[in-house]
Amino acid sequence: MQAMSVLKDRAAATAPLEVRALADEEAPVWDAFVAAQEDATFFHRSPWRRVIERSLGHKTHYLCAWRGARLAGILPLVHVRSLLFGHSLVSLGFGVYGGIVAADDAAAEALAAAAAALGRSLGVGHVELRNLKEARAGWQTKPDLYFTFSRALAKDRDANLKAIPRKKRADLRKAIDNKALTVEVGADLEVFFRIYAESVRNLGTPVLPKRFYAAILEAFGDAVEVSAVRGPEGPVAALMTFYFTDRVRPYYGGATAAARPLHAYDLQYWRLMERAVARGATVFDFGRSKRGTGAYDYKTYWGFEPTPLAYEFHLLKGGELPDVNPLNPKYRLMIETWRRLPLAVANLIGPFVARQLG
């Protein structure tokens, strides 16, 4: 029996590669592959396909590399159709991580070639892979723009507390000692969206439609958590968090002006660390930030070290690398104008703009 298994493995390894789109009934095989691969992320999970298509209206293309009946690699892509910023094919659109996950180099290269061919057939300006690490020769990158922050979580509460630099730890202790501050787990989506939408408006950023966040909750179940920090006069901060394998990832977070003097943000992340350890998480992934932003600085104040992300681009129509980000001077006036919009107006027109950003 063991000899037969070895022969089957060898046959599978030498079978010709076939790259094709994921069929609906193959989603469990895709997700099993994602769960088994060290470099896969929460954003590689198949339910994102349904979330993005149904709530944002973008077509997705989930490419699989097969060797016979064995899945050898995956690449989830979103066709972001944008009147404002041009069409693109992004892995993963509306996520900070993505790119190719493959069992071997041949499968990875086949998926990259298939993505480029698909991009040409769709007439997009570029294909973008949001990798954790640079992987492909011939694809262009944007060094020193996006960084990710993560570190190990200890089982011991005091060890995690001591890992926070002294100044930030002092801020956190003020919040912990403030009996008027409480953290609600399983907070209402309406509370989350109200606080988050106001927070991103204040940063000059449009918000995606509320149905998008509701779809994430529905699609991923207990792998997604919504929490809120309540102050003396009600909720002041809110957070949507993703759990995947051994990692916890606070993703969508916002706060009101009242949160700052209360250090509500600090308490929010600290309580999340405690809950994550209780759930068995061993890595706290503080996510992506751009150098030169307040979010980047905040994460370093917590003692997290930045690691550059290797986003890769294949330009199909020539020109320069896309630069749709708030640090681009050409968007400065737009951002300042957005910050001054009444919240009701920003929430009304924001989804139209945000769904074109990808």
Secondary structure, 3 states (H helix, E strand, C coil): CHHHHHHHHHHHHHCCEEEEECCHHHHHHHHHHHHHCCCCCHHHCCHHHHHHHHHHCCEEEEEEEEECCEEEEEEEEEEECCCCCCCEEEECCCCCCCCCEECCHHHHHHHHHHHHHHHHHHCCCEEEEEECCCCCCCCEECCCCEEEEEEECCCCHHHHHHCCCHHHHHHHHHHHHCCCCEEEECCCHHHHHHHHHHHHHHCCCCCCCHHHHHHHHHHHHHHEEEEEEEECCEEEEEEEEEEECCEEEEEEEEECCCHHHHCHHHHHHHHHHHHHHHCCCCEEEEEEEECCCHHHHHHHHCCCCEEECEEEEEECCCCCCCCCCCCCHHHHHHHHHHHCCCHHHHHHHHHHHHCCCC
